[in-house]
Structure formats: C-alpha cells, structure tokens
Amino acid sequence: MSQTLRLDPVLDIKAAEPLKAAFLNLRGRPLALDASAVERLGGLCLQVLISARKTWQADGQALRLADASTAFIEQLVAFGDPDIQTTPEGGQTQ
C-alpha cells in the first residue's frame, strides 16, 4: 500500500528543504504524489522531485503522480516535461 505526499501550493526555494525531508521520511515504500493544490513550481523543488524519482527507482519502489493541478502540469511542461514517476521492476505501482 502506498503512502501519499500532498505537495504544498507554492514549491519555491523555501519549500525545498521541507520537501526533501518529507521524501527522506517516506523512503523505502511506494509513494503517490498529490500535486492537486500546487500553484507554483520552482526549479529547486523540481530538482528535489527528480532526485526523489531517481532514489525511488534505485530502491525499486513506485513513485507516481496521483493527482496534479493544471498549474503543476503546465510548469512541468515549461521545464521540459521531466518524468517524475517511476515504476519498480515488475510494474507494480501499489
């Protein structure tokens, strides 16, 4: 069963360290990201998200985007549409 991490509405430089800490606390288990409230995504928090994807992938755990606001999706596209999801070997996303 996956945990859900609800992302803050403003993911700017001030949010990067708390976001990193939240990922560290949830490491080692499947995780769903709820980005439904995100209004702004900054570059540093995007780096944290990409790092989390790589970490979850290395750990063989699923990391998926469960829900996303239009603003979050638009800002991902503006950053080049990086993939922040990973599926472990075997394809299970539970």
Sequence and secondary structure as in RCSB ss.txt:
>XXXX:A:sequence
MSQTLRLDPVLDIKAAEPLKAAFLNLRGRPLALDASAVERLGGLCLQVLISARKTWQADGQALRLADASTAFIEQ
LVAFGDPDIQTTPEGGQTQ
>XXXX:A:secstr
  EEEE  SEESHHHHHHHHHHHHHHTTS EEEEETT  EE HHHHHHHHHHHHHHHHHT  EEEEEE HHHHHH
HHHTT     B  TT    
